[in-house]
């Protein structure tokens, strides 16, 4: 079962939800504030309309009373006509206790108004109030009301200044006399003012029960205790309610659109920030991964299913010895085939020829590269260079074997040498005694020759087993190489082998054991000569660097088989019929005694090269 893919934007969803909730709260507060402001404008509009209606009605009644001496009936007619205006539901005048004196609906005159406002804060008629009331059908009515004051205050010039005294409704009432104070003839009393207005017509005397005349005449006793008269204008709020609903819908739609746009903007900003953060993190991770892959101390090669290399690091180039894009070795191609068959990772220790001609040993771990569907999309190879480690293991094993062989050889050599001396002595005796018999003398010579050959082998065994002291002194490397080559001059000439020497002209003297180095070079020359039966070239190259002497001895002979490379320094291992197998073993033993290293590169059929690294010693004798 595979794990689900994890996806993240780098931003917590709770932060986004919190930002959206805050944004929603802000838009809700703005919407509520706009609705309240709209309600205030509606109230202000209706109040202004009701105020204008009441003021105009009061002005009309005042004009009618002053010019045409109106009474309650004419005021009722004006009230009915005024109420015919749009959005006016009713217009009425009531007493302080709620009795309707005049109403746009004449049938309600004389009844009591059930939704009577509070009378106490009304004042003297200058203040205007409003409220909203519910009718019996459940709809709302906007009422504008005030104290009914048709008799407006006025001024006239007086003797004490530019303006005379103010006359209120009570003062205006003083201009009219009650019906009891006037003669039956109907002659109007004199009143101050122009001559045309000094008489009052009998029709303008206050009638019994005429509530309106009390504002402009002396009211009878029964109308003085009725309290203030209140005029109420009831305005229809259906249009305002429809407008409010439309406005609310408009606010909601606009708010929703703005909210969605703002939410999308906030989410987009968070997403952009998350994307930038994720991209930055991804860039850092990729940069770290690239640095990690590039600097890891192991080679890495990734290939696709067609075994085309898609990625590699610097260490892979160094290990494989490539300079440009690496080429997948055949051994790794074979591992890819095994992975394709088994569909699992595998590990191998592989040995194959390197580009430089030597042997390359790699510890390889290979694994399929899985895609999202868990199928293989390629293969990954991780490998370490074990060439030096393998050589070191072989060197340790070889040293262990040489040490064991040396101990054995020392014991066997001592046991064999004494009988050999006796045999040689008897063979010499019989040769002298039977020197006249040719056949016996020849037999004795063969015995002496074989005993000497066996003695030389035993001497080599003893030299191999016995630690020989290193005696270092300053020598000229050019002279040393020339001397070693002179020892094999006849052998080189016999086989038609040429010599190539590469020694710098400014080569300085070095401190080294010349006898031991001469023996090492001689053994290497002899091996090279034996490998070139049909002629060739013997190469000798000498350099010095950092206190070490570097020597290369090469030939163009038959080379060494890969299967024999691990055994060439073993004692008594040889591929020649007449070889002893101790030449390269002695070379290795001498180099080991000098603290030197030896490395071999060989291609079968193309020759062999021995690389020597010999540290320069101080003058003196070293055990």
C-alpha angles and dihedrals in degrees: 000000000000125000117248117254115261119223126189136170095196092247122101113237088224090064090052092047091048092051091049092049091051090048091048091051091051093051092046091052090047091049093049091048091051091049091050090049090050091050089050090052091049091050090046091049094047091044091051091048093048091045092051090048093051094043091049092048092049090048090051094050091047092050092046092050096047096044106027101021095238124199133197095285093058091046089053090053091050090048092053093048093047092052091060090080118111118274091015108123097176144341121205145163118216138177125246091266094051103262112147111234097174131007137175084237103059091201090070094056110118094021125108124254110236098203097057114174123226108278100196100077094045094094124187098330102273095100122076123206136191139195143165120244133182120236125216091267091057098252121123128247125199110222124198113189143168141154108296106245111168092159102078120201115256139181135219132185116275136190095258100059147323095307127048128207125304120251119208128191089280091054091050089050088058089066090068126064126218119253091252093059094054128081118247090248089079094233108161118237120243117262130182116268138063120347093248091061102043095100126066118213116236089236090068095058111116110268124218109271094006100140095188097056089063088075092060105026140041104287119225118246093263094061098048096074097049092091127220122339116233126206116207126191113197114202125196112245096192093101091043090049091049090047090048092051091048090047092048090050089048091049092046093049094045091043091049091049092047090044092052091046092047092044090049089048093050093045089046091051091049090046091048091048090047091048092050091046092047092046091049091048091046090050091051092047092047092047090049091046091049091049090045093051093043095050100036112122093236135069118257128194125172121193135181126235089278089057091246111149110245102170139012140161135230095260091058089056091049095048095046092041094235125150102191129020108341122244116228108247118236091244090059091047088056090050090052089055090052091049091049089054098044098029092215139097119274137186129211141170105228131190121192138145116283126222090255090060098256131105120275120204117195134182102215130191113187128186136174116251107234123215127205091279089054090246123130114266095173145326134268124210123196116183142169128206108247096170096106092038091050090047090050091050090050090048092052091047091047092050090050091051093045091051091052092046091047093055091047092046093051092054095043093045093056092048093049101041096066095053088044090056090052093047091049090049094051091045090053090048094052091046091057094042095050098032090127093061106074096200094051092045090052090049091051091049090052090051092050092046094051092045089053091048090050090047091054090053090050090048089054089049091053092046089049093050098038117079107236117206119248111235109192125194138153113278138169107247092207092057092044093053092045090052093049092050091049090060091062096035094112094048091050092050093047092058098036095244120161126213129225116191122190111187122146114244092228092052107146128213117275133205107241144125100272096188093053092044090048090053090049093051092045092054091047091049091051092050091049092048092050090051092055105062093155098043130269141151130300112207127200121182124178129186136159126217135163095352095311133108114226117200127181121193114186138172137188095225135119096298129218124288116243091239090057098048094090094050105045093098095047115111115257093008110131139146095206124091095228099034124114096208092229101099099084090033088059090047091053092045093051093047090048090052090052092048091246132141130227129198129182130207119183139161117197109250093010104072140257136267126200116203115203125191109189121179115225111243134210117259110271142064120301123193 
